[in-house]
Amino acid sequence: MIALGHRTHDRWHQALVSAGVEEAAASSDPGEVGRALDALLSGLIEVADEYGFGLTDHALAVHPELSRRAEELEEREIALYTAAQRTGLLHADLPVRWISNTVYGLLVAVRESLRRGDVARRDVHRLVTQTFLRGAASPAPEDRPRSAPHDGRASDGEGA
C-alpha cells in the first residue's frame, strides 16, 4: 500500500511539473497563472481518477514519509493558488488553505462520482473547473442554459 502511495505522489508531482506550477507561481501574468491552474486541475483529476483511494486512505495519511511529501507537494500547489489570488483569478479574501482544501474536496467528488456512475468521465474537467471557479450557484437568468435539467447520472457508460 505504501508503494501505491509513492506512485500517487509521483503522479501528483508530475501534474505540478506538467502544469508549470513553479513558473506560474512566480508570474504576475493572469493568463499564465490561469493556464497553469487549468492544467493543474486537469492533472489532479487524472491522479484522482487513477489513485483516488489515496485521497482518503488513513494509512497513507499517517505514514511519516508520505505525509511529509504530501505537505511539500501541497505547498507547491498553494504557491499557485496564492498567485491566482494575487492576479485576481481567485478571491483574495479566502484563506489559501481553504482553496487548497476545496480542490481536495472536488477531487474526492471526482472519485466518488466516477465510481458511482453519477457523471460521465468526459464531463469531469468541466464540472471541476466550473464548480471551483464559479461555484454551484445558479447563473443570472440571461446566462442560464435553455435545456431541461437532469439528475446528473451518466448515460454513456463512461461513468463507471
Secondary structure, 3 states (H helix, E strand, C coil): CHHHHHHHHHHHHHHHHHHCHHHHHCCCCHHHHHHHHHHHHHHHHHHHHHHHHHHCCHHHHHCHHHHHHHHHHHHHHHHHHHHHHHCCCCCCCCCHHHHHHHHHHHHHHHHHHHHHCCCCHHHHHHHHHHHHHHCCCCCCHHHCCCCCCCCCCCCCCCCC
